[in-house]
Amino acid sequence: MAFYEENPQAVTKADIVVGIPTLNEVKTIAATVEQCARGLKEYFGSMNCVIVNCDNQSVDGTKDAFFAAPCDIPRIYVSTQAGETGKGNNLRNLFEVVRKLEAQAVVMLEADVTNLAPNWIKKLAEPVLKGIGYVTPLYVRHKYEATLSSSVIYPLTRCLYGRRVRQPNAGDCAFKGSLVEAFLACPVWTDAVKSSGIDIWMTTVALNSRVPVSQCFMGIPKIHRVKDPYAHLGSIFRQIMSTTFDLMKLYADFWRMVKWSKPTALAGTDAEDVETPIPVDINMNRLYDRFVQGFESYYPVWEKMFDQTVCHKLSEIKDMGLQHFSIPTQTWAQILFDASLNYHQAAESRRADLLDSLLPLYLGKVLTFVKKTERMSVQQAEDYVESECTVFEECKPHLIKIWE
Amino acid sequence: MAKLLVVDDEEHIRLLYSEELKEVGYEVITAESGYKLLELIEEEKPDLVILDIKMVDYNGLDLLQDIRNRFYDLPVILSTAYDTFKEDMKSIAADFYVVKSFDLTELKKKIAMALETRLPT
């Protein structure tokens, strides 16, 4: 429940809700609101629309900037209690607002996107209004962008739940209003979900709600405020992995029945000009060092978690050095499958250490991907990711067996 | 017995696919273009569609979009002479693709996989 709400226009019903989660976004919120309002007016002018800022009691004046933005769409501001942060907490408040307004369609957009344009609202909301239950964007991405998604989340989610959602935790999405009932009823509501785990949580809940899912081709990259990708890597990795593993237990009866995978519907293919992705630099030496350091710190944890063949393989890989470094996809799939089971069997107090021990392995997997795709185009690298997903699907009987 | 719909404007491909796929036990129906394809699917209710990408009057990727929008989970295998089609985002709405060949081993494998795919409803 929102701790605080301001609804100056006394909105009680809406067809479309645009939700913008924030924490201290005074610099960007006005531009985001303006672009959203333009999109709503231009493409859905005949419908009742409302923009909701779900905030974390920002102290930088986000709320004032939200209301001061030039916009003639009604606005609602809700906030968590002071000190209660996390995107997941913000979105839970958004779900409550959507339920109250009985909205047909909801678009959720992050506030720090600097290239947001009015047609994003159309691209994301339109499929929902045509009957799709959940829409994820497909941004133009460089092969080394969002490697957690390419190497872990996409292959794992696809092999578990059988639907090929390429960017399942893109940070933005759209969904039909009634889906908030499934979100609000989901019993997995951990600290990780309240924070960075929320995006993969929403996609997973949607996939398990059996609603039709679509991806929307955006035709452009998503440009955020500049962030150091390594700054919070450890905590983000832990939150996303624990969310994924927690949901695996909840939905075990579903994913055990899934065999292979299916595509989703696709919207936005009328994209005018497709922009080229922004190049991402990757430091292979740094990735290798992190793997080797992880090996030294976590080998005893790995020995308890994985069978001998995996441990032996990891020793071999470490000894190969940077030049010949390669974690085979089958080994990687087995690592994630075995880790998921160990996570559930481990005491709560051991889980953080277990997840932390996976981080150097993930960085080793990223290094493998970079080395394999170094000379590939973005499209060829994408084909490589697809082939890895097929390996995950082929290895799934092992996962089912160990979980039994 | 699964029913397959082969959509291709080249007669020899329709014949080849028909004969070989019937031999391994599938029921096969064919269409020489995308004309009224959705109506045909509605009427014949195939279990899977094998769709040519480049036909004289139709773009298979556009037809794929129409199929996906109306028959959300109907398996579609794209059949093509060139793999450059992957540069078009629309192709990701297909279950699989195969490069046309007189050896149908790959096609048969993909058909089996597509028909085996299981998602609880």
Chai-1 contact restraints between the chains, C-beta under 6 A:
chainA,res_idxA,chainB,res_idxB,connection_type,confidence,min_distance_angstrom,max_distance_angstrom,comment,restraint_id
A,G162,B,L119,contact,1.0,0.0,6.0,A-B,restraint_1
A,P212,B,Y72,contact,1.0,0.0,6.0,A-B,restraint_2
A,F217,B,M89,contact,1.0,0.0,6.0,A-B,restraint_3
A,F254,B,P120,contact,1.0,0.0,6.0,A-B,restraint_4
A,M257,B,P120,contact,1.0,0.0,6.0,A-B,restraint_5
A,V258,B,L119,contact,1.0,0.0,6.0,A-B,restraint_6
A,K259,B,E116,contact,1.0,0.0,6.0,A-B,restraint_7
A,K259,B,R118,contact,1.0,0.0,6.0,A-B,restraint_8
A,W260,B,M113,contact,1.0,0.0,6.0,A-B,restraint_9
A,W260,B,T117,contact,1.0,0.0,6.0,A-B,restraint_10
A,K262,B,T117,contact,1.0,0.0,6.0,A-B,restraint_11
A,P263,B,A93,contact,1.0,0.0,6.0,A-B,restraint_12
A,P263,B,D95,contact,1.0,0.0,6.0,A-B,restraint_13
A,A265,B,R68,contact,1.0,0.0,6.0,A-B,restraint_14
A,L266,B,A93,contact,1.0,0.0,6.0,A-B,restraint_15
A,T269,B,M89,contact,1.0,0.0,6.0,A-B,restraint_16
A,T269,B,K90,contact,1.0,0.0,6.0,A-B,restraint_17
A,Q379,B,E87,contact,1.0,0.0,6.0,A-B,restraint_18
